[in-house]
């Protein structure tokens, strides 16, 4: 499988109160040096290997200028054997784009835009500290279409403070109406010191009960399927041919190189992670020092475990013959006893050479996957 190239852009115009990603406030001078450092890292990793996806993730990559994105794509093209039809994704926040910028990103070589919409309700967006409102999100999608993008994804978040199942259905219905090519649905996860936790306590905002969260998820998947989307991963649905080719590499035991601060890479048994701090990343890149702070070779069993955990997230599930071919392991022989109760409850389904989660199993994926530990 060709490589995926991930480029991390750690800048945001404001920090959302629930965010636990590797990001910081936008600083134009730091950004200039960072883009230079990124291009340098890409070039020094050059080995001419075949690659077919580039993913600008963040942070907010759409804060970069289209010319900077073009420069980074050029660095990838010079350093790797990039397929002519490569998928090049840019994550964008609605408030950072307009018709002109999107047209310029497309001109720069971006083929797919992933919009961080999160909700189509202004009250929910305000509680999350997002800078955009629903109207801006709608316009961003229209602008992306006007710029000629035929591959647009939206992120939506469920189980937000004060969100009722009815409010969630409103956001999903609105998304269906706007007809993106791909949707990612995430459950809000509150890390221990998230400022949103304190805010929720002060404002007495609550989360819907667990049962409602499950209902929100199941309802959305049914609604999206009825609208012509296909669920292909626990949190992702797409129109035919519009699955995220880049993200599939993470779930299909593929290989990818991550560039930028905190970026992870996996290639065969080798896995490494870059230094997380933006300033230190730039300093190391500028002096030509090693950017990785952790580098290891995964033992065979760990590779197999990773392949099982990620592969089971896909709707098609695991290809047991492929696993046997790659790892010399009969999954059912090794884990059948632990999996049997889940199979009896309909949470996992074994069909010929595949093992997959049923939709109810997707809600309890962590419990099912514990069978592999
Ligand atoms: S825009 Fe995204 S990366 Fe930036 S702070 Fe908000 S959630 Fe985090």
Boltz pocket constraint, residues with backbone or C-beta under 6 A from the ligand:
constraints:
  - pocket:
      binder: B
      contacts: [[A, 11], [A, 12], [A, 14], [A, 15], [A, 16], [A, 19], [A, 20], [A, 21], [A, 23], [A, 58], [A, 59], [A, 60], [A, 93], [A, 116]]
      max_distance: 6.0
